[in-house]
Amino acid sequence: MDIRGYYFITDTALTKAGNTADVAAAVAAGAKAVQYRAKNLSTRSMIEEAFRLKRTAKNTLFIVNDRVDVALAVDAGGVHLGQDDMLCQHARRLLGPGAIIGVTAHSVDQALDAQAQGADYIGVAPIFATSTKHDAGTPAGVRLITEIKQAVRIPVVAIGGITLANAPQVIAAGADAVCAISAVVMADDVEERVREFQKLYT
């Protein structure tokens, strides 16, 4: 699975230009994946927006956060699951062998469990303090990235409080991909900001 680079996640509350414009900009800048995250929408509204964003994402991997039902409804490329969501093995039964399934891990044990259940990548979070997810938990720091990277055979995506200033140390710790939300969706030029993150991997 080639996910090395910048991994984009939508944020309806923080975006300046709107999710559709943000996704278009991220894809134009070469984002490796687009994850649609929406916490306060009805299922119907979420499906409608997911269809729209999937079309905007074009050939870029499009993943739905948490909601396996929405991923199925829009034929998304996969789903990203938190520790309180459906187990990876159950999501795999529903989505099939071709789907990309990511799982957030806050420890090496959680990462190993996700890998054993068939996860395609691990989301390590939160690395630093973040304002985009109120229940994110205590920041783990970059050491957890290294520990998980050394323990698993699948890609590791780092998320939580990442900026252009601290992203190099996150990458040096072993992150195959980085996700910065507020640093991107609140930027005046989302496309240029994503390009700046992508350059860190060249």
N, C-alpha and C positions, 0 to 999 in steps of 0.2 A: 504493500500500500504506500503510494507516494504522497505524503502529506507534508513534506518538508517545506517550511516557509511560513507565511502568515495565514492564520485561520480566523475567519470573520464570524462574529456573532451579532445579531441584531439587538437593538435596545430601543424600544418605542419611547421610553421616558426621556432618554438623553439625546436622541437623534435631532440634528438641526434640519436636515433635508428630508427626512422620512425614510422608512425602511426600504422602499423600492429604489429610491435614488442612491441610498447607501450601498445596497447590494449591487446595483449596476456599476457603481464606482469601484467597489472592491473587486468585482470580477474583471473589470477593465484593467485594473492594476495587477492582476495575476494572483489573487487570493487562491489558496489551495482548496479551501472548503468554505461553504456558507452554512451557518447554523441559524435556524429560525427559532428564536426564543420569545414567547409571548405568555405572560403569566396571568393576565387579567381579562382575557377575551373569552367569549362563549366559544364552544366547540365549532359552531357553524362559522363564526367570524374568523376563527383561526384557520379553518380549512380554506376559506375564501382567500385570505391573505397568503397562505402557504402556496396555493396554486399560482397566485400572481408572482410571488417571489421566486418560485421554482422556474417559471418562464423567464424571469429576468436573469436568473443565475446561468441559464443556457446549459453549457456542457460542464460547468463546475459542479463538483460534488455538493449536493443539497441535502442537509440533515435537519431533522426536526428535533427540538429539545424536548425531552421527557415523554412526549405523547406518541406512543406506538400507533394508536388509532388514527391520528392525523397523518403520520408518515404513510400508513397504508392507504388512506383515502386519496392522497395526492401522488402516490407512487414515488415517494422521495427516495433518495439514494440510501438513506439510513436514518438512524435515530441516535441521540445521545442521552444516556441514562444517568441519573444521580443515584446515590445510595438508598434513597427512599422510594425509588421508582421500581417498575417491573424488573425482575431479575433478567440478566442478559440472556440466559439460556431459554427463558420463556419468550423473550422478544425474538430470539433467533427462530424459534418454531413458527412464530407468526409471520415474520418478515422473509424468511427463507435464507438459503446459504449465500446468496449474492448481495445481501444488504450489508452496509457498513454500520457497525455498532460500536459506539464509544461509551466508556464508562468513567465517571469521575471517581477518583481515588484520593483519599486523604492519608493513606498509609501504604507501606509495602504489602502488607497482608491483603488489603482490599484490592490492590493492583494485581496481585497473583491470583486472587479469587476470580477477578474479572477475566483475566487471561484464560484461566482454566475453563470458564464458562463459554469461551469463544469470542471474547471481545476483539475488535480489530485495532483499537488504540485505547490509550489511557489518558484521561484528562486529569492533570495534577493541579489541585486547587485548594485554597487560594495561596499563591506564592507570596504576594504582598497584600497589605490591607486594601480592600476594594469597597467602593460605594455602590456598585451595580448589583450586588446580590447580598441582601441583608442577612441571610442565614448561611453565609459562606463559611463561617467558622474562623478559628484562629489562623493567622498567616503561618505557613509552613517554612517559608524561606527556600532558597535554591538548593539546599542540601537534600531535601526530599526528592527533587527532580533526579539528582544523581543516584540516589539510593534505588528509586523505582526503575530508572533506566538500566541500572546494572542487574536488576532482578528479573525483568521481563524481556521478551523477544519481540514485542510489538511496539509501534511508535508511541511516543509520549508528547502530549500537547500541554503546554503550561498556560495557566490562566490566573488572573487575579492581580490587579494593581500594576500591570506591566505597562511601561512607557518606553519611549525611544532611549531614555537615559539608562534604564536598568535592564532592558532587553538583552544587551550583549552578555551580561553575567548569567542570565537565564539560559541563553543558547550555549554558553561555555559549560554550563552544568549538565548539558545533555539533551535539552528539549529539541525534539524533531520539528516542532512547530510552536509558535507563540500566538496567543490571542490577547489583544489589547482592545478593550471595548470603548471606554470613555475617551482614551487617547486618540481614537479614530473617529467615532461617530460625532464627537464634539468639535472636531477639527474644521477649519474653514474650507479645506480642500481634502475630502475623504480619499479621493483617488491618489493624490500625491502622498498623503500620510501612509497609506497602505504600501505604496512603492518604497517609501523610506524603510518600512519594516522588512519588506522583501529584500532590500539591498543588504540587510544584515546577514542574509544567508548566501550571499554570492562571494 
